[in-house]
């Protein structure tokens, strides 16, 4: 993968990514490794094979840890291990999520709680875990992955869109609360990114055609298309940007 740009301040930065071993997260992990960052990531499945590939390609191994991010104690332990191994975390990318399709009338309390836990609660507690270290270090950057689905009012997964709207609200509040300590908090809202999971489970020819018709840039999004925005929000290039939600969707939604 060719770096979209070089950000010198990301070299040797300690980065923590949730869901960083597959899909969009894997592309983000690789993007930071290309910048020379020290990367730790968590996911529910074993990420060591992916870490092997990254080490062979870039000469530095990401720290891969198994973690159920909905379990706060596990998440905190992984953040602590990453900080101990690679230095205080300077950049957090909250990426882990699950956009399982569902309708309002089929949602029960257990499903609702699970969806909020993985798509919103984990973001808050990951941020809570890294912020003290960022305060001690004199600053840091948090990037929360949201989705344009809530902006569009998608009917295909109402619990998921609710959580993503919450991510934007949380981003703004944390940016206000911790801005005085030079901790920036922003969100990136992807459009429909065609990961292998999306292709296998939900991408039909008819659905893809209908979605492409809504875009200004007539190409489907790939995981690597999210990397440039993430690196920008994490780097000093956006040093005066906080509390914002930036859409990277090929021109489906507009703001301003």
Backbone as CSV, one residue per row, in Angstrom:
resi,resn,N_x,N_y,N_z,CA_x,CA_y,CA_z,C_x,C_y,C_z
1,UNK,0.856,-1.194,0.000,0.000,0.000,0.000,0.885,1.235,0.000
2,UNK,0.650,2.149,-0.933,1.438,3.371,-1.028,0.878,4.419,-0.083
3,UNK,1.717,5.027,0.775,1.212,6.038,1.713,0.585,7.203,0.962
4,UNK,-0.604,7.665,1.390,-1.218,8.824,0.732,-0.432,10.094,0.984
5,UNK,0.292,10.148,2.091,1.137,11.287,2.454,2.054,10.826,3.579
6,UNK,3.133,11.562,3.816,4.055,11.254,4.910,3.866,12.291,6.012
7,UNK,3.638,11.817,7.222,3.474,12.678,8.386,4.624,12.394,9.357
8,UNK,5.653,13.214,9.345,6.835,12.940,10.175,6.521,12.777,11.664
9,UNK,5.500,13.474,12.168,5.195,13.385,13.595,4.613,12.031,13.986
10,UNK,4.195,11.216,13.014,3.664,9.890,13.330,4.758,8.842,13.490
11,UNK,5.967,9.158,13.075,7.056,8.197,13.212,7.323,7.934,14.691
12,UNK,7.325,6.670,15.047,7.550,6.198,16.426,6.422,6.543,17.391
13,UNK,5.331,7.123,16.899,4.189,7.394,17.766,3.564,6.076,18.208
14,UNK,3.124,6.026,19.455,2.450,4.843,19.981,0.962,4.936,19.650
15,UNK,0.473,3.954,18.888,-0.896,3.977,18.359,-1.641,2.737,18.840
16,UNK,-2.878,2.922,19.265,-3.723,1.816,19.695,-4.974,1.804,18.834
17,UNK,-5.271,0.654,18.208,-6.390,0.541,17.278,-7.289,-0.609,17.712
18,UNK,-8.583,-0.353,17.837,-9.508,-1.448,18.114,-9.994,-2.035,16.790
19,UNK,-10.091,-3.363,16.743,-10.476,-4.023,15.505,-9.455,-3.825,14.405
20,UNK,-8.177,-3.841,14.776,-7.127,-3.446,13.838,-6.519,-4.555,13.013
21,UNK,-7.114,-5.750,13.004,-6.504,-6.857,12.276,-7.268,-7.332,11.064
22,UNK,-8.387,-6.695,10.742,-9.167,-7.112,9.582,-9.961,-5.929,9.049
23,UNK,-10.409,-6.041,7.808,-11.249,-5.010,7.207,-10.605,-3.638,7.201
24,UNK,-11.392,-2.620,7.528,-10.881,-1.253,7.575,-9.752,-1.155,8.592
25,UNK,-9.908,-1.833,9.720,-8.894,-1.766,10.767,-7.535,-2.238,10.316
26,UNK,-7.490,-3.308,9.508,-6.214,-3.804,8.999,-5.542,-2.768,8.103
27,UNK,-6.343,-2.092,7.278,-5.784,-1.045,6.420,-5.240,0.102,7.259
28,UNK,-5.929,0.439,8.366,-5.468,1.505,9.253,-4.155,1.105,9.932
29,UNK,-4.099,-0.124,10.424,-2.861,-0.618,11.033,-1.701,-0.506,10.054
30,UNK,-1.914,-0.963,8.842,-0.858,-0.906,7.840,-0.478,0.541,7.534
31,UNK,-1.463,1.419,7.475,-1.181,2.821,7.187,-0.276,3.446,8.231
32,UNK,-0.500,3.151,9.502,0.368,3.686,10.551,1.752,3.042,10.523
33,UNK,1.817,1.752,10.214,3.122,1.100,10.101,3.950,1.728,8.978
34,UNK,3.307,2.081,7.888,4.001,2.759,6.789,4.590,4.088,7.233
35,UNK,3.958,4.722,8.195,4.440,6.003,8.710,5.566,5.814,9.728
36,UNK,5.851,4.569,10.091,6.896,4.298,11.077,6.405,4.319,12.508
37,UNK,5.079,4.235,12.695,4.512,4.249,14.035,4.667,2.895,14.709
38,UNK,4.534,2.909,16.021,4.479,1.684,16.818,3.009,1.391,17.076
39,UNK,2.531,0.280,16.557,1.100,0.011,16.545,0.756,-1.187,17.424
40,UNK,-0.270,-1.020,18.239,-0.890,-2.123,18.965,-2.352,-2.175,18.541
41,UNK,-2.861,-3.389,18.357,-4.271,-3.497,18.011,-4.913,-4.666,18.739
42,UNK,-6.227,-4.566,18.904,-7.000,-5.640,19.526,-8.118,-6.066,18.595
43,UNK,-8.492,-7.324,18.724,-9.670,-7.845,18.053,-10.045,-9.165,18.716
44,UNK,-11.247,-9.643,18.439,-11.712,-10.861,19.091,-10.990,-12.100,18.573
45,UNK,-10.663,-12.120,17.294,-9.982,-13.268,16.717,-8.472,-13.097,16.832
46,UNK,-7.739,-14.154,16.557,-6.282,-14.140,16.650,-5.694,-13.301,15.512
47,UNK,-4.953,-12.261,15.848,-4.382,-11.384,14.829,-2.914,-11.625,14.536
48,UNK,-2.368,-12.734,15.042,-0.925,-12.929,14.908,-0.481,-13.217,13.472
49,UNK,-1.318,-13.885,12.690,-0.953,-14.125,11.288,-0.834,-12.817,10.538
50,UNK,-1.795,-11.930,10.757,-1.724,-10.603,10.138,-0.497,-9.849,10.632
51,UNK,-0.186,-9.955,11.921,1.004,-9.296,12.465,2.267,-9.838,11.817
52,UNK,2.300,-11.146,11.540,3.452,-11.749,10.857,3.661,-11.117,9.482
53,UNK,2.560,-10.961,8.749,2.631,-10.379,7.404,3.135,-8.938,7.476
54,UNK,2.624,-8.178,8.430,3.041,-6.784,8.574,4.514,-6.676,8.970
55,UNK,4.968,-7.555,9.841,6.377,-7.532,10.254,7.294,-7.838,9.080
56,UNK,6.902,-8.817,8.275,7.719,-9.163,7.108,7.751,-8.024,6.099
57,UNK,6.649,-7.314,5.972,6.541,-6.254,4.963,7.218,-4.962,5.391
58,UNK,7.108,-4.621,6.709,7.572,-3.312,7.160,8.732,-3.363,8.148
59,UNK,9.116,-4.563,8.559,10.256,-4.668,9.463,9.953,-4.266,10.883
60,UNK,8.694,-4.073,11.208,8.284,-3.795,12.579,6.969,-4.519,12.823
61,UNK,6.856,-5.108,13.982,5.713,-5.960,14.273,4.678,-5.216,15.110
62,UNK,3.437,-5.191,14.653,2.388,-4.634,15.509,2.104,-5.583,16.669
63,UNK,1.764,-5.019,17.799,1.402,-5.823,18.952,-0.067,-6.226,18.812
64,UNK,-0.291,-7.525,18.584,-1.641,-8.046,18.381,-2.138,-8.700,19.661
65,UNK,-3.321,-8.275,20.117,-3.893,-8.819,21.345,-5.346,-9.208,21.117
66,UNK,-5.724,-10.358,21.641,-7.123,-10.776,21.579,-7.893,-10.063,22.686
67,UNK,-9.064,-9.551,22.317,-9.841,-8.788,23.292,-11.282,-8.689,22.828
68,UNK,-12.197,-8.908,23.746,-13.594,-8.592,23.519,-13.793,-7.168,24.027
69,UNK,-13.908,-6.217,23.113,-13.932,-4.808,23.512,-15.173,-4.440,24.304
70,UNK,-16.178,-5.311,24.292,-17.367,-5.025,25.095,-17.118,-5.289,26.576
71,UNK,-16.003,-5.943,26.892,-15.637,-6.218,28.277,-14.587,-5.199,28.700
72,UNK,-15.007,-4.250,29.503,-14.181,-3.092,29.821,-12.876,-3.500,30.500
73,UNK,-12.901,-4.473,31.372,-11.682,-4.897,32.060,-10.647,-5.424,31.071
74,UNK,-11.091,-6.204,30.094,-10.175,-6.714,29.060,-9.588,-5.558,28.259
75,UNK,-10.422,-4.623,27.888,-9.980,-3.489,27.079,-8.950,-2.663,27.836
76,UNK,-9.218,-2.386,29.107,-8.274,-1.620,29.912,-6.942,-2.348,30.056
77,UNK,-6.983,-3.667,30.219,-5.755,-4.444,30.363,-4.916,-4.378,29.090
78,UNK,-5.563,-4.410,27.937,-4.833,-4.340,26.669,-4.229,-2.957,26.451
79,UNK,-4.960,-1.917,26.832,-4.408,-0.555,26.741,-3.173,-0.439,27.626
80,UNK,-3.261,-0.980,28.836,-2.121,-0.921,29.758,-0.925,-1.683,29.198
81,UNK,-1.170,-2.855,28.617,-0.076,-3.641,28.044,0.570,-2.916,26.878
82,UNK,-0.254,-2.304,26.029,0.280,-1.564,24.884,1.148,-0.406,25.344
83,UNK,0.683,0.323,26.351,1.453,1.462,26.859,2.759,1.006,27.488
84,UNK,2.721,-0.121,28.183,3.932,-0.646,28.810,4.930,-1.136,27.770
85,UNK,4.419,-1.725,26.686,5.278,-2.313,25.661,5.817,-1.282,24.685
86,UNK,4.964,-0.316,24.284,5.317,0.589,23.190,5.342,2.054,23.586
87,UNK,5.193,2.325,24.860,5.205,3.704,25.330,3.798,4.249,25.447
88,UNK,3.639,5.344,26.190,2.315,5.935,26.393,1.588,6.155,25.065
89,UNK,0.324,5.783,25.032,-0.439,5.857,23.785,-0.708,7.308,23.428
90,UNK,-0.258,7.676,22.258,-0.441,9.048,21.779,-1.648,9.166,20.870
91,UNK,-2.001,8.037,20.200,-3.104,8.050,19.239,-3.992,6.839,19.486
92,UNK,-5.289,7.087,19.610,-6.283,6.020,19.706,-7.195,6.089,18.492
93,UNK,-7.378,4.956,17.832,-8.374,4.847,16.768,-9.423,3.839,17.213
94,UNK,-10.601,4.334,17.534,-11.738,3.473,17.882,-12.402,3.028,16.590
95,UNK,-12.145,1.785,16.212,-12.609,1.296,14.916,-13.529,0.087,15.015
96,UNK,-13.373,-0.737,16.042,-14.161,-1.968,16.140,-15.653,-1.651,16.163
97,UNK,-16.418,-2.391,15.370,-17.863,-2.160,15.280,-18.518,-3.383,14.657
98,UNK,-19.840,-3.421,14.715,-20.582,-4.498,14.059,-21.887,-3.928,13.522
99,UNK,-22.028,-3.969,12.200,-23.206,-3.387,11.550,-24.196,-4.462,11.103
100,UNK,-24.399,-5.445,11.949,-25.360,-6.504,11.646,-26.715,-5.912,11.302
101,UNK,-27.283,-6.363,10.189,-28.578,-5.837,9.754,-29.691,-6.329,10.670
102,UNK,-30.683,-5.457,10.885,-31.810,-5.806,11.737,-32.917,-4.781,11.541
103,UNK,-34.107,-5.136,11.972,-35.237,-4.208,11.927,-35.673,-3.887,13.347
104,UNK,-36.343,-2.785,13.490,-36.747,-2.324,14.817,-37.575,-3.366,15.569
105,UNK,-38.551,-3.980,14.912,-39.477,-4.861,15.600,-38.852,-6.190,16.023
106,UNK,-37.706,-6.540,15.466,-37.065,-7.791,15.874,-36.038,-7.593,16.988
107,UNK,-35.731,-6.342,17.331,-34.716,-6.066,18.352,-35.275,-6.361,19.739
108,UNK,-34.532,-7.192,20.493,-34.874,-7.390,21.899,-33.831,-6.687,22.764
109,UNK,-34.030,-6.730,24.072,-33.146,-5.995,24.972,-31.706,-6.486,24.890
110,UNK,-31.520,-7.793,24.761,-30.172,-8.355,24.697,-29.427,-7.869,23.456
111,UNK,-30.122,-7.850,22.309,-29.480,-7.382,21.084,-29.143,-5.898,21.184
112,UNK,-30.081,-5.124,21.723,-29.830,-3.683,21.896,-28.586,-3.446,22.749
113,UNK,-28.510,-4.127,23.881,-27.374,-3.947,24.787,-26.067,-4.367,24.124
114,UNK,-26.103,-5.457,23.376,-24.900,-5.909,22.660,-24.462,-4.880,21.622
115,UNK,-25.417,-4.356,20.859,-25.084,-3.382,19.820,-24.492,-2.109,20.417
116,UNK,-25.076,-1.630,21.508,-24.522,-0.439,22.161,-23.135,-0.731,22.744
117,UNK,-22.952,-1.940,23.259,-21.674,-2.286,23.888,-20.531,-2.262,22.895
118,UNK,-20.735,-2.848,21.724,-19.632,-2.921,20.761,-19.503,-1.647,19.935
119,UNK,-20.618,-0.979,19.674,-20.590,0.170,18.767,-20.478,1.525,19.453
120,UNK,-20.626,1.568,20.777,-20.566,2.853,21.464,-19.838,2.773,22.806
121,UNK,-20.262,1.850,23.667,-19.658,1.756,25.003,-18.154,1.531,24.922
122,UNK,-17.727,0.641,24.038,-16.294,0.341,23.925,-15.497,1.574,23.526
123,UNK,-16.093,2.452,22.718,-15.410,3.674,22.308,-15.154,4.577,23.509
124,UNK,-16.186,4.719,24.331,-16.056,5.591,25.498,-14.978,5.078,26.451
125,UNK,-15.011,3.791,26.742,-14.078,3.277,27.736,-12.659,3.115,27.195
126,UNK,-12.502,2.947,25.892,-11.155,2.991,25.318,-10.577,4.387,25.464
127,UNK,-11.398,5.394,25.187,-10.946,6.777,25.354,-10.607,7.051,26.813
128,UNK,-11.481,6.623,27.706,-11.228,6.829,29.128,-9.902,6.198,29.555
129,UNK,-9.574,5.049,28.972,-8.352,4.334,29.346,-7.081,5.035,28.868
130,UNK,-7.133,5.683,27.702,-5.914,6.289,27.152,-5.728,7.746,27.576
131,UNK,-6.798,8.421,27.950,-6.709,9.863,28.216,-5.739,10.218,29.332
132,UNK,-5.694,9.500,30.467,-4.723,9.881,31.503,-3.281,9.899,31.002
133,UNK,-2.909,8.927,30.184,-1.566,8.913,29.619,-1.324,10.074,28.679
134,UNK,-2.342,10.432,27.905,-2.227,11.584,27.014,-2.092,12.874,27.817
135,UNK,-2.813,12.965,28.923,-2.694,14.146,29.772,-1.269,14.280,30.309
136,UNK,-0.714,13.182,30.765,0.652,13.209,31.296,1.666,13.552,30.221
137,UNK,1.394,13.108,28.994,2.329,13.343,27.887,2.178,14.726,27.276
138,UNK,1.128,15.450,27.647,0.931,16.789,27.105,0.094,16.852,25.857
139,UNK,-0.640,15.769,25.556,-1.539,15.809,24.402,-1.667,14.471,23.716
140,UNK,-2.565,14.423,22.745,-2.793,13.208,21.986,-3.947,13.404,21.026
141,UNK,-4.263,12.346,20.292,-5.343,12.411,19.310,-6.185,11.148,19.387
142,UNK,-7.498,11.327,19.396,-8.443,10.219,19.361,-9.283,10.365,18.098
143,UNK,-9.382,9.279,17.338,-10.207,9.275,16.138,-11.252,8.177,16.296
144,UNK,-12.513,8.564,16.285,-13.618,7.627,16.421,-14.239,7.353,15.055
145,UNK,-14.301,6.083,14.691,-14.938,5.727,13.425,-16.447,5.699,13.609
146,UNK,-17.136,6.521,12.853,-18.594,6.556,12.878,-19.097,5.966,11.558
147,UNK,-20.140,6.533,10.984,-20.698,6.033,9.727,-21.677,7.057,9.194
148,UNK,-21.750,7.178,7.867,-22.743,8.084,7.300,-24.147,7.502,7.406
149,UNK,-24.268,6.244,7.840,-25.586,5.598,7.887,-26.565,6.366,8.775
150,UNK,-26.061,6.935,9.878,-26.974,7.676,10.750,-27.356,9.022,10.136
151,UNK,-26.471,9.601,9.344,-26.790,10.858,8.667,-27.883,10.649,7.628
152,UNK,-27.896,9.466,7.033,-28.867,9.145,5.988,-30.158,8.588,6.570
153,UNK,-30.176,8.300,7.874,-31.353,7.684,8.475,-31.615,6.306,7.910
154,UNK,-30.565,5.504,7.782,-30.722,4.179,7.182,-31.693,3.318,7.993
155,UNK,-32.630,2.644,7.331,-33.593,1.805,8.046,-33.101,0.370,8.259
156,UNK,-31.901,0.060,7.815,-31.444,-1.330,7.809,-30.846,-1.796,9.125
157,UNK,-30.523,-0.865,10.031,-29.906,-1.251,11.304,-30.055,-0.107,12.314
158,UNK,-31.268,0.105,12.826,-31.534,1.268,13.668,-30.713,1.326,14.952
159,UNK,-30.390,0.191,15.557,-29.549,0.229,16.762,-28.147,0.713,16.408
160,UNK,-27.646,0.263,15.286,-26.311,0.667,14.825,-26.268,2.160,14.509
161,UNK,-27.282,2.670,13.816,-27.270,4.102,13.498,-27.413,4.944,14.765
162,UNK,-28.166,4.451,15.728,-28.287,5.155,17.011,-26.920,5.265,17.690
163,UNK,-26.179,4.163,17.692,-24.845,4.171,18.295,-23.916,5.126,17.567
164,UNK,-24.015,5.181,16.242,-23.124,6.055,15.484,-23.453,7.530,15.686
165,UNK,-24.721,7.844,15.859,-25.073,9.212,16.230,-24.501,9.540,17.599
166,UNK,-24.517,8.557,18.500,-23.924,8.753,19.823,-22.428,8.987,19.763
167,UNK,-21.763,8.333,18.830,-20.320,8.524,18.672,-20.006,9.990,18.362
168,UNK,-20.809,10.600,17.497,-20.587,12.005,17.164,-20.784,12.895,18.385
169,UNK,-21.832,12.632,19.163,-22.060,13.417,20.371,-20.934,13.249,21.371
170,UNK,-20.479,12.017,21.561,-19.380,11.752,22.475,-18.109,12.457,22.007
171,UNK,-17.867,12.418,20.711,-16.679,13.072,20.139,-16.663,14.554,20.485
172,UNK,-17.791,15.204,20.336,-17.861,16.645,20.610,-17.653,16.949,22.089
173,UNK,-18.246,16.124,22.956,-18.107,16.365,24.391,-16.679,16.132,24.870
174,UNK,-16.060,15.060,24.412,-14.680,14.787,24.819,-13.727,15.850,24.285
175,UNK,-14.001,16.337,23.072,-13.158,17.388,22.510,-13.197,18.638,23.380
176,UNK,-14.374,19.005,23.878,-14.514,20.172,24.759,-13.844,19.933,26.113
177,UNK,-14.065,18.737,26.657,-13.558,18.456,27.996,-12.037,18.399,28.048
178,UNK,-11.423,17.820,27.021,-9.988,17.566,27.098,-9.155,18.420,26.142
179,UNK,-9.803,19.319,25.425,-9.059,20.248,24.581,-8.034,21.068,25.339
180,UNK,-8.349,21.537,26.568,-7.356,22.309,27.323,-6.075,21.534,27.623
181,UNK,-6.147,20.192,27.575,-4.935,19.379,27.764,-4.310,18.965,26.424
182,UNK,-4.734,19.626,25.354,-4.213,19.380,24.004,-4.500,17.961,23.516
183,UNK,-5.645,17.443,23.919,-6.113,16.157,23.404,-7.217,16.443,22.405
184,UNK,-6.968,16.103,21.168,-7.940,16.355,20.104,-8.789,15.107,19.890
185,UNK,-10.077,15.299,19.661,-11.000,14.182,19.448,-11.857,14.483,18.227
186,UNK,-11.737,13.648,17.214,-12.499,13.814,15.985,-13.105,12.478,15.570
187,UNK,-14.027,12.533,14.642,-14.648,11.327,14.108,-14.509,11.304,12.593
188,UNK,-14.437,10.094,12.053,-14.445,9.905,10.609,-15.629,9.009,10.277
189,UNK,-16.459,9.452,9.342,-17.663,8.711,8.977,-17.508,8.125,7.574
190,UNK,-17.208,6.841,7.473,-17.098,6.224,6.151,-18.463,6.043,5.496
191,UNK,-18.424,5.953,4.179,-19.578,5.468,3.446,-19.553,3.948,3.428
192,UNK,-20.135,3.363,2.419,-20.187,1.893,2.333,-18.844,1.384,1.818
193,UNK,-18.030,0.904,2.729,-16.701,0.389,2.391,-16.810,-1.103,2.127
194,UNK,-16.348,-1.540,0.978,-16.507,-2.936,0.581,-15.382,-3.808,1.137
195,UNK,-15.506,-4.117,2.417,-14.627,-5.101,3.034,-15.068,-6.487,2.576
196,UNK,-14.255,-7.494,2.880,-14.630,-8.857,2.519,-15.944,-9.252,3.192
197,UNK,-16.137,-8.821,4.430,-17.376,-9.124,5.144,-18.584,-8.536,4.424
198,UNK,-18.467,-7.268,3.987,-19.581,-6.635,3.284,-19.889,-7.366,1.978
199,UNK,-18.850,-7.749,1.270,-19.043,-8.455,-0.003,-19.726,-9.794,0.206
200,UNK,-19.342,-10.498,1.259,-19.879,-11.828,1.511,-21.314,-11.797,2.025
201,UNK,-21.640,-10.797,2.836,-22.912,-10.837,3.554,-24.005,-9.929,2.989
202,UNK,-23.637,-8.755,2.448,-24.687,-7.795,2.155,-24.588,-7.104,0.794
203,UNK,-23.483,-7.230,0.098,-23.311,-6.508,-1.165,-23.903,-7.314,-2.317
204,UNK,-25.068,-6.898,-2.794,-25.681,-7.502,-3.970,-25.450,-6.598,-5.166
205,UNK,-25.493,-7.140,-6.376,-25.323,-6.266,-7.557,-26.320,-5.114,-7.576
206,UNK,-27.566,-5.391,-7.179,-28.594,-4.342,-7.190,-28.292,-3.284,-6.127
207,UNK,-27.872,-3.742,-4.946,-27.559,-2.804,-3.872,-26.362,-1.939,-4.195
208,UNK,-25.354,-2.533,-4.801,-24.157,-1.780,-5.172,-24.477,-0.736,-6.240
209,UNK,-25.286,-1.118,-7.191,-25.662,-0.177,-8.254,-26.450,0.992,-7.692
210,UNK,-27.375,0.696,-6.783,-28.199,1.761,-6.191,-27.351,2.697,-5.347
211,UNK,-26.389,2.142,-4.614,-25.536,2.997,-3.783,-24.623,3.863,-4.642
212,UNK,-24.067,3.285,-5.692,-23.170,4.050,-6.548,-23.893,5.224,-7.195
213,UNK,-25.168,5.050,-7.451,-25.958,6.133,-8.048,-26.058,7.340,-7.117
214,UNK,-25.888,7.118,-5.800,-25.978,8.209,-4.823,-24.670,8.973,-4.671
215,UNK,-23.579,8.433,-5.194,-22.271,9.035,-4.968,-21.931,10.063,-6.037
216,UNK,-21.061,10.993,-5.661,-20.542,11.958,-6.636,-19.333,11.380,-7.367
217,UNK,-18.514,10.625,-6.636,-17.358,9.958,-7.232,-17.757,8.522,-7.531
218,UNK,-17.835,8.175,-8.760,-18.459,6.916,-9.167,-17.517,5.712,-9.063
219,UNK,-17.024,5.498,-7.858,-16.230,4.310,-7.556,-16.592,3.826,-6.169
220,UNK,-16.592,2.528,-5.985,-16.875,1.972,-4.671,-15.678,2.172,-3.743
221,UNK,-15.963,2.291,-2.457,-14.926,2.521,-1.460,-14.267,1.210,-1.049
222,UNK,-12.956,1.275,-0.845,-12.182,0.158,-0.339,-11.609,0.544,1.023
223,UNK,-11.211,-0.455,1.834,-10.661,-0.128,3.157,-9.536,0.898,3.122
224,UNK,-8.654,0.811,2.139,-7.515,1.731,2.092,-7.941,3.181,1.848
225,UNK,-9.165,3.373,1.347,-9.642,4.740,1.116,-9.889,5.494,2.418
226,UNK,-9.961,4.782,3.529,-10.162,5.421,4.827,-8.848,5.856,5.476
227,UNK,-7.740,5.346,4.998,-6.461,5.547,5.675,-6.026,7.003,5.656
228,UNK,-6.149,7.670,4.518,-5.693,9.050,4.414,-6.382,9.959,5.422
229,UNK,-7.690,9.804,5.571,-8.423,10.625,6.530,-8.026,10.349,7.965
230,UNK,-7.819,9.077,8.286,-7.412,8.704,9.640,-6.039,9.280,9.965
231,UNK,-5.091,9.135,9.069,-3.746,9.652,9.314,-3.770,11.166,9.480
232,UNK,-4.555,11.829,8.664,-4.662,13.284,8.768,-5.196,13.698,10.138
233,UNK,-6.274,13.056,10.581,-6.874,13.418,11.870,-5.967,13.057,13.045
234,UNK,-5.117,12.056,12.872,-4.215,11.641,13.944,-2.960,12.492,14.015
235,UNK,-2.611,13.145,12.934,-1.324,13.837,12.831,-1.434,15.314,13.173
236,UNK,-0.282,15.944,13.295,-0.232,17.376,13.569,-0.717,18.222,12.394
237,UNK,-0.927,17.586,11.240,-1.478,18.330,10.104,-2.868,18.876,10.431
238,UNK,-3.561,18.230,11.361,-4.891,18.692,11.782,-4.852,19.221,13.213
239,UNK,-3.759,19.837,13.592,-3.526,20.225,14.982,-4.525,21.229,15.529
240,UNK,-5.232,21.937,14.688,-6.246,22.878,15.142,-7.667,22.385,14.838
241,UNK,-7.795,21.087,14.647,-9.090,20.500,14.308,-9.512,19.555,15.422
242,UNK,-10.658,19.803,16.028,-11.169,18.915,17.065,-12.684,19.048,17.155
243,UNK,-13.332,17.987,17.637,-14.779,17.980,17.774,-15.530,17.870,16.466
244,UNK,-14.853,17.419,15.408,-15.445,17.389,14.077,-15.751,15.954,13.637
245,UNK,-16.689,15.828,12.712,-16.990,14.546,12.076,-16.813,14.716,10.569
246,UNK,-15.852,14.014,10.021,-15.498,14.154,8.612,-15.974,12.932,7.835
247,UNK,-16.817,13.147,6.837,-17.317,12.050,6.002,-16.329,11.725,4.890
248,UNK,-16.059,10.443,4.720,-15.262,9.957,3.597,-16.125,8.888,2.908
249,UNK,-16.926,9.335,1.951,-17.969,8.453,1.413,-18.140,8.542,-0.094
250,UNK,-17.209,9.210,-0.774,-17.352,9.348,-2.225,-18.367,10.395,-2.639
251,UNK,-18.864,11.175,-1.673,-19.793,12.260,-1.991,-21.253,11.860,-1.925
252,UNK,-21.616,11.099,-0.888,-23.024,10.762,-0.692,-23.725,11.833,0.133
253,UNK,-23.149,12.154,1.290,-23.727,13.201,2.132,-22.916,14.485,1.981
254,UNK,-23.541,15.599,2.295,-22.859,16.889,2.265,-23.122,17.595,3.580
255,UNK,-22.211,18.450,3.985,-22.366,19.193,5.226,-21.982,20.642,5.013
256,UNK,-22.285,21.478,6.015,-21.924,22.876,5.913,-23.146,23.732,5.626
